[in-house]
Amino acid sequence: MGMAPLKRNFPIRNRVISGLSLGVVVVEAAKKSGALITAYSALEEGREVFAVPGKAGTVTAMGTHGLIKKGAKLVDGIDDIIEELNLSTSDLVVGPSPPAKGMNLEGTEKRLYDILSEKAEHIDTIVDKTRLPAQEIAGILLKMEFKRLVKELPGKNYITIG
């Protein structure tokens, strides 16, 4: 606390974060990124490493694809992580209940919540509606699943909870 965000401190911080975690999920990562430092620290510490695949050939997917090639578990939703860690949803500490009708959300989370409040949507439709990269949408949806704002349905369809 109170330290300036100096580049040299990031690997140390990342090692602490991975050491406090059951596992590390990498959604996007270039070949040389802080996310990979965290993932490799987690592997050294015996933690699980999960990776969300991205579009082949994109710079931000090369790191996650490399992790998968080296044995990281491929995931595309929270259920994969819960199953791999042998948890139940009651084991998760995810913070407050979902905001009523998307209140207090901002930015892209708010946009996604609004889109999914109307009806369940396939991830490709969400990408088309937002015009954002699929990897970014997948990462935000995963975060929203952890917050219990959205739920993944079969076939990569998502809907709001509540």
DSSP file with accessible surface (Angstrom, degrees, kcal/mol):
  #  RESIDUE AA STRUCTURE BP1 BP2  ACC     N-H-->O    O-->H-N    N-H-->O    O-->H-N    TCO  KAPPA ALPHA  PHI   PSI    X-CA   Y-CA   Z-CA
    1    1 A M              0   0  227      0, 0.0     3,-0.1     0, 0.0     0, 0.0   0.000 360.0 360.0 360.0 143.4    0.0    0.0    0.0
    2    2 A G        +     0   0   89      1,-0.3     2,-0.3     0, 0.0     0, 0.0   0.436 360.0 130.3  81.0  -2.0    1.2    3.5   -0.7
    3    3 A M        -     0   0  127      1,-0.1    -1,-0.3     3,-0.0     0, 0.0  -0.653  62.6-114.7 -85.0 143.1    3.7    2.3   -3.4
    4    4 A A        -     0   0   55     -2,-0.3     2,-2.5     1,-0.1     5,-0.1  -0.394  37.6-100.7 -68.0 151.2    3.8    3.9   -6.7
    5    5 A P        +     0   0  113      0, 0.0     2,-0.3     0, 0.0    -1,-0.1  -0.420  56.9 174.7 -76.3  73.6    2.8    1.6   -9.6
    6    6 A L    >>  -     0   0   62     -2,-2.5     3,-2.0     1,-0.1     4,-0.6  -0.649  38.0-128.1 -84.5 138.4    6.4    0.9  -10.7
    7    7 A K  G >4 S+     0   0  179     -2,-0.3     3,-1.2     1,-0.3    -1,-0.1   0.847 106.8  60.0 -53.4 -39.1    6.9   -1.7  -13.4
    8    8 A R  G 34 S+     0   0  179      1,-0.2     4,-0.4     2,-0.1    -1,-0.3   0.712 100.2  57.1 -65.9 -20.2    9.5   -3.6  -11.4
    9    9 A N  G <> S+     0   0   37     -3,-2.0     4,-2.6     1,-0.2    -1,-0.2   0.673  85.6  80.7 -84.4 -17.3    6.8   -4.3   -8.6
   10   10 A F  H <X S+     0   0   76     -3,-1.2     4,-3.2    -4,-0.6     5,-0.2   0.921  89.5  49.9 -61.3 -46.2    4.3   -6.0  -10.9
   11   11 A P  H  > S+     0   0   55      0, 0.0     4,-2.1     0, 0.0    -1,-0.2   0.911 112.9  48.3 -60.1 -37.1    5.9   -9.5  -10.9
   12   12 A I  H  > S+     0   0  113     -4,-0.4     4,-1.9     2,-0.2    -2,-0.2   0.942 113.5  46.7 -65.7 -46.2    6.2   -9.4   -7.1
   13   13 A R  H  X S+     0   0  127     -4,-2.6     4,-2.6     1,-0.2    -1,-0.2   0.925 111.2  52.2 -60.4 -44.3    2.5   -8.3   -6.8
   14   14 A N  H  X S+     0   0    5     -4,-3.2     4,-2.7     1,-0.2    -1,-0.2   0.881 106.6  53.2 -62.7 -37.5    1.5  -11.0   -9.3
   15   15 A R  H  X S+     0   0  102     -4,-2.1     4,-2.1    -5,-0.2    -1,-0.2   0.913 109.8  48.4 -64.3 -40.6    3.3  -13.7   -7.4
   16   16 A V  H  X S+     0   0   85     -4,-1.9     4,-1.5     2,-0.2    -2,-0.2   0.941 111.4  50.1 -63.6 -45.5    1.4  -12.6   -4.2
   17   17 A I  H  < S+     0   0   78     -4,-2.6     3,-0.5     1,-0.2     4,-0.5   0.942 112.4  46.1 -60.1 -47.1   -1.9  -12.6   -6.1
   18   18 A S  H >< S+     0   0    0     -4,-2.7     3,-0.9     1,-0.2    -1,-0.2   0.868 109.7  55.5 -66.5 -32.5   -1.4  -16.1   -7.5
   19   19 A G  H 3< S+     0   0   22     -4,-2.1    -1,-0.2     1,-0.2    -2,-0.2   0.783 107.8  48.6 -69.5 -25.8   -0.2  -17.4   -4.1
   20   20 A L  T 3< S+     0   0  146     -4,-1.5     2,-0.3    -3,-0.5    -1,-0.2   0.486 102.7  82.9 -88.8  -3.9   -3.5  -16.3   -2.5
   21   21 A S  S <  S-     0   0   37     -3,-0.9     3,-0.1    -4,-0.5    27,-0.1  -0.694  70.8-141.0-106.7 153.1   -5.6  -17.9   -5.2
   22   22 A L  S    S-     0   0  116      1,-0.3    26,-1.6    -2,-0.3     2,-0.3   0.811  90.1 -17.4 -71.7 -32.8   -7.0  -21.3   -5.8
   23   23 A G  E     -a   48   0A  20     24,-0.2     2,-0.4     2,-0.0    -1,-0.3  -0.974  63.5-118.6-163.7 170.1   -6.3  -20.8   -9.5
   24   24 A V  E     -a   49   0A  15     24,-2.2    26,-3.3    -2,-0.3     2,-0.5  -0.982  16.6-157.1-124.1 131.5   -5.6  -18.1  -12.1
   25   25 A V  E     -a   50   0A  44     -2,-0.4     2,-0.6    24,-0.2    26,-0.2  -0.946   5.8-163.7-108.1 123.6   -7.8  -17.5  -15.1
   26   26 A V  E     +a   51   0A   5     24,-2.6    26,-2.4    -2,-0.5     3,-0.1  -0.942  14.2 171.7-108.9 119.4   -6.2  -15.8  -18.1
   27   27 A V  S    S+     0   0   35     -2,-0.6     2,-0.3     1,-0.4    -1,-0.2   0.850  70.5   6.2 -93.9 -43.6   -8.7  -14.3  -20.6
   28   28 A E        +     0   0   72     36,-0.1    -1,-0.4    35,-0.1     2,-0.3  -0.998  68.1 158.1-140.5 141.3   -6.3  -12.4  -22.9
   29   29 A A        -     0   0    5     31,-2.6    34,-2.7    -2,-0.3    35,-0.7  -0.877  29.1-139.4-164.9 130.4   -2.5  -12.3  -23.0
   30   30 A A        -     0   0   30     -2,-0.3     3,-0.2    32,-0.2     6,-0.2  -0.255  49.9 -88.9 -73.9 175.8    0.1  -11.4  -25.5
   31   31 A K  S    S+     0   0  153      1,-0.3     2,-0.5    28,-0.2    -1,-0.1   0.838 124.5  34.8 -59.4 -34.1    3.2  -13.6  -25.7
   32   32 A K  S    S+     0   0  200      4,-0.0     2,-0.3     3,-0.0    -1,-0.3  -0.898  89.0 131.6-123.2 101.1    4.9  -11.3  -23.1
   33   33 A S     >  -     0   0   33     -2,-0.5     4,-1.5    -3,-0.2     3,-0.5  -0.975  66.4-113.3-147.2 161.0    2.4  -10.0  -20.6
   34   34 A G  H  > S+     0   0   37     -2,-0.3     4,-2.3     1,-0.2     5,-0.2   0.824 114.1  63.5 -63.0 -31.7    1.8   -9.6  -16.8
   35   35 A A  H  > S+     0   0   36      1,-0.2     4,-2.4     2,-0.2    -1,-0.2   0.891 102.6  49.0 -61.3 -37.5   -1.0  -12.1  -17.0
   36   36 A L  H  > S+     0   0   12     -3,-0.5     4,-3.0     2,-0.2     5,-0.3   0.873 106.6  55.4 -71.2 -35.3    1.5  -14.8  -18.1
   37   37 A I  H  X S+     0   0   69     -4,-1.5     4,-2.2     2,-0.2    -2,-0.2   0.940 110.7  46.2 -58.9 -45.2    3.8  -13.9  -15.2
   38   38 A T  H  X S+     0   0   17     -4,-2.3     4,-2.4     2,-0.2    -2,-0.2   0.927 112.6  50.2 -62.6 -44.1    0.9  -14.4  -12.9
   39   39 A A  H  X S+     0   0    0     -4,-2.4     4,-2.3     1,-0.2    -2,-0.2   0.926 111.8  46.5 -63.0 -44.5    0.0  -17.7  -14.6
   40   40 A Y  H  X S+     0   0   78     -4,-3.0     4,-2.3     1,-0.2    -1,-0.2   0.876 110.9  53.0 -68.6 -33.8    3.6  -19.1  -14.4
   41   41 A S  H  X S+     0   0    7     -4,-2.2     4,-1.6    -5,-0.3    -1,-0.2   0.920 108.4  51.2 -62.3 -42.6    3.8  -18.0  -10.8
   42   42 A A  H  <>S+     0   0    0     -4,-2.4     5,-3.1     1,-0.2    -2,-0.2   0.917 108.7  50.6 -61.6 -43.2    0.6  -20.0  -10.1
   43   43 A L  H ><5S+     0   0   83     -4,-2.3     3,-1.5     1,-0.2    -1,-0.2   0.925 109.1  51.1 -60.5 -44.0    2.1  -23.0  -11.8
   44   44 A E  H 3<5S+     0   0  135     -4,-2.3    -1,-0.2     1,-0.3    -2,-0.2   0.822 111.0  49.6 -61.3 -31.2    5.2  -22.8   -9.7
   45   45 A E  T 3<5S-     0   0   51     -4,-1.6    -1,-0.3    -5,-0.2    -2,-0.2   0.327 120.2-108.2 -91.6   5.5    3.1  -22.6   -6.6
   46   46 A G  T < 5S+     0   0   64     -3,-1.5    -3,-0.2     1,-0.2     2,-0.2   0.709  71.1 142.8  77.4  20.1    0.9  -25.6   -7.5
   47   47 A R      < -     0   0   85     -5,-3.1    -1,-0.2    -6,-0.2   -24,-0.2  -0.555  56.4-101.1 -89.5 158.5   -2.2  -23.6   -8.4
   48   48 A E  E     -a   23   0A  57    -26,-1.6   -24,-2.2    -2,-0.2     2,-0.4  -0.512  32.0-154.0 -74.9 145.4   -4.5  -24.4  -11.2
   49   49 A V  E     -a   24   0A   3    -26,-0.2    24,-2.7    -2,-0.2     2,-0.4  -0.991  11.3-173.9-124.6 128.3   -4.2  -22.3  -14.4
   50   50 A F  E     -ab  25  73A   1    -26,-3.3   -24,-2.6    -2,-0.4     2,-0.4  -0.913   3.1-165.1-119.6 147.4   -7.1  -21.8  -16.7
   51   51 A A  E     -ab  26  74A   0     22,-2.6    24,-2.4    -2,-0.4   -24,-0.2  -0.998  14.9-144.0-137.5 137.6   -7.1  -20.1  -20.1
   52   52 A V        -     0   0   13    -26,-2.4    24,-0.1    -2,-0.4    12,-0.1  -0.878  31.2-126.5 -96.5 120.5   -9.9  -18.8  -22.3
   53   53 A P        -     0   0   52      0, 0.0     2,-0.2     0, 0.0     3,-0.0  -0.331  27.0-163.1 -68.7 151.7   -9.1  -19.3  -25.9
   54   54 A G        -     0   0   20      7,-0.2     2,-0.2     1,-0.1     3,-0.1  -0.594  38.2 -56.2-120.7-173.6   -9.2  -16.4  -28.3
   55   55 A K    >   -     0   0  151     -2,-0.2     3,-1.8     1,-0.1     6,-0.2  -0.485  65.8-104.4 -69.2 129.2   -9.3  -16.0  -32.1
   56   56 A A  T 3  S+     0   0   84     -2,-0.2    -1,-0.1     1,-0.2     3,-0.1  -0.222 101.7  19.4 -56.2 135.6   -6.5  -17.7  -33.8
   57   57 A G  T 3  S+     0   0   68      1,-0.3     2,-0.3    -3,-0.1    -1,-0.2   0.308  89.1 127.0  89.6  -8.4   -3.7  -15.4  -35.0
   58   58 A T    X>  -     0   0   38     -3,-1.8     3,-1.5     1,-0.1     4,-0.9  -0.609  63.6-130.0 -85.6 144.8   -4.6  -12.4  -32.8
   59   59 A V  H >> S+     0   0   97      1,-0.3     3,-0.7    -2,-0.3     4,-0.5   0.890 107.0  53.9 -58.1 -41.2   -1.8  -11.0  -30.6
   60   60 A T  H 34 S+     0   0   55      1,-0.2   -31,-2.6     2,-0.1     4,-0.3   0.522 108.1  50.7 -77.8  -3.5   -3.9  -11.0  -27.5
   61   61 A A  H <> S+     0   0    0     -3,-1.5     4,-2.7    -6,-0.2     5,-0.3   0.585  87.3  82.3-103.2 -13.6   -4.7  -14.8  -27.9
   62   62 A M  H <X S+     0   0   76     -4,-0.9     4,-2.1    -3,-0.7   -32,-0.2   0.884  92.5  48.2 -61.6 -38.9   -1.1  -16.0  -28.4
   63   63 A G  H  X S+     0   0    4    -34,-2.7     4,-2.1    -4,-0.5    -1,-0.2   0.926 113.4  45.5 -67.8 -44.1   -0.4  -16.0  -24.6
   64   64 A T  H  > S+     0   0    1    -35,-0.7     4,-2.2    -4,-0.3    -2,-0.2   0.909 113.1  50.5 -67.9 -39.1   -3.6  -17.9  -23.7
   65   65 A H  H  X S+     0   0   46     -4,-2.7     4,-2.4   -36,-0.2    -1,-0.2   0.907 109.2  52.1 -65.0 -37.7   -3.1  -20.4  -26.5
   66   66 A G  H  X S+     0   0   22     -4,-2.1     4,-1.5    -5,-0.3    -1,-0.2   0.899 108.3  51.1 -62.9 -39.9    0.5  -20.9  -25.3
   67   67 A L  H  <>S+     0   0    2     -4,-2.1     5,-3.0     2,-0.2    -2,-0.2   0.918 109.3  50.2 -62.7 -42.7   -0.8  -21.6  -21.8
   68   68 A I  H ><5S+     0   0   44     -4,-2.2     3,-1.8     1,-0.2    -2,-0.2   0.928 108.5  52.4 -62.8 -42.5   -3.2  -24.2  -23.2
   69   69 A K  H 3<5S+     0   0  184     -4,-2.4    -1,-0.2     1,-0.3    -2,-0.2   0.826 108.7  51.8 -61.5 -30.2   -0.5  -25.9  -25.1
   70   70 A K  T 3<5S-     0   0  150     -4,-1.5    -1,-0.3    -5,-0.2    -2,-0.2   0.293 134.3 -84.3 -91.8   7.2    1.6  -26.1  -21.9
   71   71 A G  T < 5S+     0   0   52     -3,-1.8    -3,-0.2     1,-0.3   -22,-0.2   0.452  75.7 147.1 111.1  -0.1   -1.3  -27.7  -20.0
   72   72 A A      < -     0   0   13     -5,-3.0     2,-0.5    -6,-0.2    -1,-0.3  -0.379  57.6-104.3 -63.4 148.7   -3.5  -24.9  -18.7
   73   73 A K  E     -b   50   0A  67    -24,-2.7   -22,-2.6     1,-0.1     2,-0.4  -0.647  29.6-128.1 -80.5 126.7   -7.1  -26.0  -18.6
   74   74 A L  E     +b   51   0A  94     -2,-0.5     2,-0.3   -24,-0.2   -22,-0.2  -0.595  36.3 176.2 -73.4 126.0   -9.2  -24.6  -21.4
   75   75 A V        +     0   0    2    -24,-2.4     3,-0.1    -2,-0.4   -25,-0.0  -0.969  28.8 176.6-131.8 150.1  -12.3  -22.9  -20.1
   76   76 A D  S    S+     0   0   67     -2,-0.3     2,-0.3     1,-0.3    -1,-0.1   0.179  73.0  16.3-133.6  16.3  -15.1  -21.0  -21.6
   77   77 A G  S >> S-     0   0    2      1,-0.1     4,-0.9    75,-0.0     3,-0.8  -0.969  81.2 -95.8-175.8 166.4  -17.3  -20.4  -18.6
   78   78 A I  H 3> S+     0   0   13     -2,-0.3     4,-2.7     1,-0.2     3,-0.3   0.826 113.9  66.1 -62.8 -31.8  -17.4  -20.4  -14.8
   79   79 A D  H 3> S+     0   0   89      1,-0.2     4,-2.5     2,-0.2    -1,-0.2   0.869  96.7  55.8 -62.6 -34.2  -18.9  -23.9  -14.6
   80   80 A D  H <> S+     0   0   56     -3,-0.8     4,-2.2     2,-0.2    -1,-0.2   0.902 111.0  44.6 -61.6 -40.7  -15.6  -25.3  -16.1
   81   81 A I  H  X S+     0   0   11     -4,-0.9     4,-2.4    -3,-0.3    -2,-0.2   0.931 112.4  50.4 -71.0 -45.4  -13.7  -23.7  -13.2
   82   82 A I  H  <>S+     0   0   17     -4,-2.7     5,-2.7     1,-0.2     4,-0.3   0.929 113.7  46.3 -58.7 -44.3  -16.1  -24.7  -10.5
   83   83 A E  H ><5S+     0   0  152     -4,-2.5     3,-1.2    -5,-0.2    -1,-0.2   0.935 112.2  49.3 -65.4 -45.5  -16.0  -28.3  -11.8
   84   84 A E  H 3<5S+     0   0   86     -4,-2.2    -1,-0.2     1,-0.3    -2,-0.2   0.876 114.2  45.0 -64.0 -37.2  -12.2  -28.4  -12.1
   85   85 A L  T 3<5S-     0   0   40     -4,-2.4    -1,-0.3    -5,-0.1    -2,-0.2   0.427 110.8-124.2 -86.2   1.2  -11.7  -27.0   -8.5
   86   86 A N  T < 5 +     0   0  145     -3,-1.2     2,-0.2    -4,-0.3    -3,-0.2   0.914  62.5 141.6  56.9  46.9  -14.4  -29.4   -7.2
   87   87 A L      < -     0   0   47     -5,-2.7     2,-0.3    -6,-0.2    -1,-0.2  -0.664  45.1-139.7-108.5 167.6  -16.4  -26.5   -5.8
   88   88 A S    >   -     0   0   50     -2,-0.2     3,-2.0    -3,-0.1     4,-0.5  -0.858  34.4-106.2-118.6 163.4  -20.1  -25.9   -5.5
   89   89 A T  G >  S+     0   0  100     -2,-0.3     3,-1.1     1,-0.3    -1,-0.0   0.808 120.0  63.9 -62.1 -23.2  -21.6  -22.4   -6.1
   90   90 A S  G 3  S+     0   0  100      1,-0.2    -1,-0.3     3,-0.0    -3,-0.0   0.722  94.9  61.4 -72.5 -17.2  -22.2  -22.2   -2.3
   91   91 A D  G <  S+     0   0   94     -3,-2.0     2,-0.3     2,-0.0    -1,-0.2   0.643  86.8  96.7 -77.9 -16.2  -18.4  -22.3   -1.9
   92   92 A L    <   -     0   0   41     -3,-1.1     2,-0.7    -4,-0.5    -3,-0.0  -0.564  58.3-159.2 -82.8 137.5  -18.0  -19.1   -3.9
   93   93 A V        +     0   0  145     -2,-0.3    -3,-0.0     1,-0.1    -2,-0.0  -0.950  27.1 157.5-110.0 107.3  -17.6  -15.7   -2.2
   94   94 A V        -     0   0   29     -2,-0.7    -1,-0.1     1,-0.4    -2,-0.0   0.326  44.4-116.1-120.6   8.7  -18.6  -13.3   -4.9
   95   95 A G        +     0   0   51      3,-0.0    -1,-0.4    53,-0.0     0, 0.0  -0.526  64.5   1.0  93.9-158.8  -19.7  -10.2   -3.2
   96   96 A P  S    S-     0   0  117      0, 0.0     0, 0.0     0, 0.0     0, 0.0  -0.098  81.5 -88.8 -68.2 163.9  -23.1   -8.5   -3.1
   97   97 A S        -     0   0  100      1,-0.2     3,-0.1    52,-0.0    51,-0.1  -0.227  62.9 -74.2 -63.1 161.0  -26.2   -9.7   -4.8
   98   98 A P        -     0   0   46      0, 0.0    -1,-0.2     0, 0.0    51,-0.1  -0.227  57.4 -99.8 -58.5 144.5  -26.8   -8.6   -8.3
   99   99 A P    >   -     0   0   30      0, 0.0     3,-1.4     0, 0.0     2,-0.3  -0.378  45.4 -95.7 -63.7 144.5  -27.9   -5.0   -8.7
  100  100 A A  G >  S-     0   0   76      1,-0.3     3,-1.8     2,-0.2    62,-0.1  -0.497 100.7 -18.1 -64.0 119.9  -31.6   -4.5   -9.2
  101  101 A K  G 3  S-     0   0  184     -2,-0.3    -1,-0.3     1,-0.3    61,-0.1   0.825 127.1 -55.9  50.4  37.5  -32.2   -4.3  -12.9
  102  102 A G  G X  S+     0   0    0     -3,-1.4     3,-1.3     1,-0.2    -1,-0.3   0.641  87.5 164.4  77.2  14.3  -28.5   -3.4  -13.6
  103  103 A M  T <   +     0   0  116     -3,-1.8    -1,-0.2     1,-0.2     3,-0.1  -0.281  61.8  21.3 -63.6 151.1  -28.3   -0.5  -11.3
  104  104 A N  T 3  S+     0   0  158      1,-0.2     2,-0.3    -5,-0.1    -1,-0.2   0.581  92.2 126.6  67.9  10.7  -24.8    0.8  -10.4
  105  105 A L    <   -     0   0   22     -3,-1.3     2,-0.3     4,-0.1    -1,-0.2  -0.725  38.7-168.7 -93.2 153.2  -23.2   -0.9  -13.4
  106  106 A E    >>  -     0   0  166     -2,-0.3     4,-1.0    -3,-0.1     3,-0.8  -0.916  39.7  -7.4-136.0 163.5  -21.1    1.2  -15.8
  107  107 A G  H 3> S-     0   0   57     -2,-0.3     4,-1.9     1,-0.2     3,-0.2  -0.158 121.9  -7.6  59.7-138.9  -19.4    0.9  -19.1
  108  108 A T  H 3> S+     0   0   36      1,-0.2     4,-2.9     2,-0.2     5,-0.3   0.851 132.2  59.2 -66.0 -35.2  -19.4   -2.3  -21.0
  109  109 A E  H <> S+     0   0   33     -3,-0.8     4,-2.7     1,-0.2    -1,-0.2   0.926 107.4  47.9 -58.4 -43.0  -20.8   -4.3  -18.1
  110  110 A K  H  X S+     0   0   65     -4,-1.0     4,-2.6    -3,-0.2    -2,-0.2   0.924 111.2  50.6 -63.1 -44.5  -23.9   -2.0  -18.2
  111  111 A R  H  X S+     0   0  108     -4,-1.9     4,-2.3     1,-0.2    -2,-0.2   0.934 113.7  44.6 -59.3 -46.4  -24.2   -2.5  -22.0
  112  112 A L  H  X S+     0   0    0     -4,-2.9     4,-2.7     2,-0.2    -2,-0.2   0.911 111.9  52.0 -66.0 -42.3  -24.0   -6.2  -21.7
  113  113 A Y  H  X S+     0   0   10     -4,-2.7     4,-1.3    -5,-0.3    -1,-0.2   0.930 111.0  48.3 -59.4 -43.4  -26.4   -6.3  -18.8
  114  114 A D  H  X S+     0   0   66     -4,-2.6     4,-0.8     2,-0.2     3,-0.3   0.918 112.0  48.7 -64.4 -43.0  -28.9   -4.3  -20.8
  115  115 A I  H >X S+     0   0   24     -4,-2.3     4,-0.8     1,-0.2     3,-0.7   0.932 115.4  44.0 -61.6 -43.5  -28.6   -6.5  -23.9
  116  116 A L  H 3< S+     0   0    0     -4,-2.7    44,-1.2     1,-0.2    -1,-0.2   0.609  99.6  70.7 -82.0 -11.2  -29.0   -9.6  -21.9
  117  117 A S  H 3< S+     0   0   60     -4,-1.3    -1,-0.2    -3,-0.3    -2,-0.2   0.779  96.4  54.1 -72.1 -26.5  -31.9   -8.2  -19.8
  118  118 A E  H << S-     0   0  148     -4,-0.8     2,-0.3    -3,-0.7    -2,-0.2   0.927 128.3 -41.1 -73.3 -47.2  -34.1   -8.4  -22.9
  119  119 A K  S  < S-     0   0  129     -4,-0.8    -1,-0.3    39,-0.1    39,-0.1  -0.966  74.3 -67.0-169.7 166.9  -33.5  -12.1  -23.7
  120  120 A A        -     0   0   35     -2,-0.3     2,-0.4    -3,-0.1    39,-0.2  -0.402  53.6-165.0 -64.5 141.6  -30.8  -14.7  -23.8
  121  121 A E  E     -C  158   0B  12     37,-2.3    37,-2.7    -2,-0.1     2,-0.2  -0.986  20.5-118.4-132.8 145.0  -28.2  -14.0  -26.5
  122  122 A H  E >>  -C  157   0B  58     -2,-0.4     4,-2.1    35,-0.3     3,-0.6  -0.486  32.8-115.5 -74.6 148.9  -25.5  -16.0  -28.1
  123  123 A I  H 3> S+     0   0   16     33,-2.0     4,-2.5     1,-0.3     5,-0.2   0.869 116.4  56.0 -57.5 -35.6  -22.0  -14.6  -27.6
  124  124 A D  H 3> S+     0   0   96      1,-0.2     4,-2.4     2,-0.2    -1,-0.3   0.894 107.1  49.5 -64.8 -36.2  -21.6  -14.0  -31.4
  125  125 A T  H <> S+     0   0   50     -3,-0.6     4,-2.7     2,-0.2    -1,-0.2   0.902 109.7  51.5 -67.3 -39.4  -24.8  -11.8  -31.3
  126  126 A I  H  X S+     0   0    0     -4,-2.1     4,-2.4     2,-0.2     5,-0.3   0.924 109.7  49.8 -62.5 -44.1  -23.4   -9.9  -28.3
  127  127 A V  H  X>S+     0   0   27     -4,-2.5     4,-2.5     1,-0.2     5,-0.6   0.933 111.9  48.7 -60.1 -44.6  -20.2   -9.3  -30.2
  128  128 A D  H  <5S+     0   0  116     -4,-2.4    -2,-0.2     1,-0.2    -1,-0.2   0.916 113.1  47.0 -61.5 -42.8  -22.2   -8.1  -33.2
  129  129 A K  H  <5S+     0   0   94     -4,-2.7    -1,-0.2     1,-0.2    -2,-0.2   0.844 122.4  33.7 -69.4 -36.1  -24.3   -5.8  -31.1
  130  130 A T  H  <5S-     0   0    6     -4,-2.4    -1,-0.2    -5,-0.2    -2,-0.2   0.673  91.5-141.2 -92.3 -21.9  -21.4   -4.3  -29.2
  131  131 A R  T  <5 +     0   0  225     -4,-2.5    -3,-0.2    -5,-0.3    -4,-0.1   0.813  57.7 133.0  60.7  30.8  -18.8   -4.3  -32.0
  132  132 A L      < -     0   0   35     -5,-0.6    -1,-0.2    -6,-0.2    -2,-0.1  -0.784  67.5 -84.9-106.1 156.7  -16.2   -5.3  -29.4
  133  133 A P     >  -     0   0   66      0, 0.0     4,-2.3     0, 0.0     3,-0.3  -0.286  33.8-124.5 -61.3 144.1  -13.7   -8.2  -29.7
  134  134 A A  H  > S+     0   0   44      1,-0.2     4,-3.0     2,-0.2     5,-0.2   0.869 110.5  56.1 -58.1 -37.7  -15.0  -11.6  -28.8
  135  135 A Q  H  > S+     0   0   18      1,-0.2     4,-2.2     2,-0.2    -1,-0.2   0.898 107.8  48.1 -63.5 -39.9  -12.1  -12.1  -26.3
  136  136 A E  H  > S+     0   0   71     -3,-0.3     4,-2.4     2,-0.2    -1,-0.2   0.937 112.9  47.6 -65.4 -45.1  -13.1   -8.9  -24.5
  137  137 A I  H  X S+     0   0    0     -4,-2.3     4,-3.0     1,-0.2     5,-0.2   0.931 110.9  52.1 -61.6 -44.3  -16.7   -9.9  -24.3
  138  138 A A  H  X S+     0   0   18     -4,-3.0     4,-2.2     1,-0.2    -1,-0.2   0.913 110.9  48.1 -60.2 -41.6  -15.8  -13.4  -23.1
  139  139 A G  H  X S+     0   0    7     -4,-2.2     4,-2.2     2,-0.2    -1,-0.2   0.922 113.0  46.4 -64.9 -43.2  -13.7  -11.9  -20.3
  140  140 A I  H  X S+     0   0   22     -4,-2.4     4,-2.6     1,-0.2    -2,-0.2   0.919 111.8  51.4 -67.6 -41.1  -16.4   -9.4  -19.2
  141  141 A L  H  X S+     0   0    0     -4,-3.0     4,-2.1     2,-0.2    -1,-0.2   0.904 108.7  51.9 -62.5 -38.9  -19.1  -12.1  -19.3
  142  142 A L  H  X S+     0   0   12     -4,-2.2     4,-2.2    -5,-0.2    -2,-0.2   0.937 110.4  48.0 -62.5 -44.8  -16.9  -14.3  -17.1
  143  143 A K  H  X S+     0   0  126     -4,-2.2     4,-1.6     1,-0.2    -2,-0.2   0.911 110.9  51.3 -60.0 -42.3  -16.4  -11.5  -14.6
  144  144 A M  H  <>S+     0   0    0     -4,-2.6     5,-3.1     1,-0.2     6,-0.9   0.841 106.7  54.2 -67.0 -30.7  -20.2  -10.9  -14.6
  145  145 A E  H ><5S+     0   0   13     -4,-2.1     3,-1.5     3,-0.2    -1,-0.2   0.918 106.7  51.4 -65.6 -43.6  -20.8  -14.6  -14.0
  146  146 A F  H 3<5S+     0   0   71     -4,-2.2    -2,-0.2     1,-0.3    -1,-0.2   0.849 110.2  49.4 -60.4 -34.3  -18.5  -14.4  -10.9
  147  147 A K  T 3<5S-     0   0   90     -4,-1.6    -1,-0.3    -5,-0.2    -2,-0.2   0.431 114.9-120.3 -83.0   0.5  -20.6  -11.5   -9.7
  148  148 A R  T < 5S+     0   0  127     -3,-1.5    -3,-0.2     2,-0.2    -2,-0.1   0.851  80.0 120.9  60.1  38.1  -23.8  -13.5  -10.3
  149  149 A L  S   <S+     0   0    3     -5,-3.1    12,-2.2     1,-0.2     2,-0.3   0.766  75.0  19.3 -94.9 -35.1  -25.0  -10.9  -12.8
  150  150 A V  E     -D  160   0B   2     -6,-0.9     2,-0.4    10,-0.3    10,-0.2  -0.905  65.7-146.2-133.1 164.0  -25.3  -13.3  -15.8
  151  151 A K  E     -D  159   0B 116      8,-2.9     8,-1.9    -2,-0.3     2,-0.5  -0.991  17.2-128.4-132.3 138.0  -25.5  -17.0  -16.4
  152  152 A E  E     -D  158   0B  28     -2,-0.4     6,-0.3     6,-0.2     3,-0.1  -0.755  26.5-163.6 -85.4 129.3  -24.2  -19.0  -19.3
  153  153 A L  E >>  -D  157   0B  52      4,-4.3     4,-1.1    -2,-0.5     3,-0.7  -0.601  39.0 -67.6-101.0 167.8  -26.8  -21.2  -20.9
  154  154 A P  T 34 S+     0   0  120      0, 0.0     3,-0.3     0, 0.0    -1,-0.2  -0.207 118.5  31.5 -54.8 146.4  -26.1  -24.2  -23.2
  155  155 A G  T 34 S-     0   0   53      1,-0.2     3,-0.1    -3,-0.1    -2,-0.0   0.728 131.5 -68.0  79.2  23.9  -24.6  -23.3  -26.6
  156  156 A K  T <4 S+     0   0   49     -3,-0.7   -33,-2.0     1,-0.2     2,-0.3   0.840  92.5 145.6  63.9  33.8  -22.7  -20.1  -25.4
  157  157 A N  E  <  -CD 122 153B  51     -4,-1.1    -4,-4.3    -3,-0.3     2,-0.3  -0.820  30.7-160.2 -99.4 145.8  -25.9  -18.2  -24.7
  158  158 A Y  E     +CD 121 152B   4    -37,-2.7   -37,-2.3    -2,-0.3     2,-0.3  -0.935  13.0 173.4-128.7 150.5  -26.0  -15.8  -21.8
  159  159 A I  E     - D   0 151B  55     -8,-1.9    -8,-2.9    -2,-0.3   -42,-0.2  -0.981  35.8 -99.4-149.9 155.4  -28.8  -14.2  -19.8
  160  160 A T  E     - D   0 150B  24    -44,-1.2     2,-0.5    -2,-0.3   -10,-0.3  -0.398  36.2-124.1 -74.2 156.1  -29.1  -12.0  -16.8
  161  161 A I              0   0   65    -12,-2.2    -1,-0.1   -13,-0.1   -44,-0.0  -0.856 360.0 360.0-100.7 135.9  -29.9  -13.5  -13.4
  162  162 A G              0   0  113     -2,-0.5    -2,-0.1   -62,-0.1   -13,-0.0  -0.156 360.0 360.0  96.6 360.0  -32.8  -12.3  -11.4
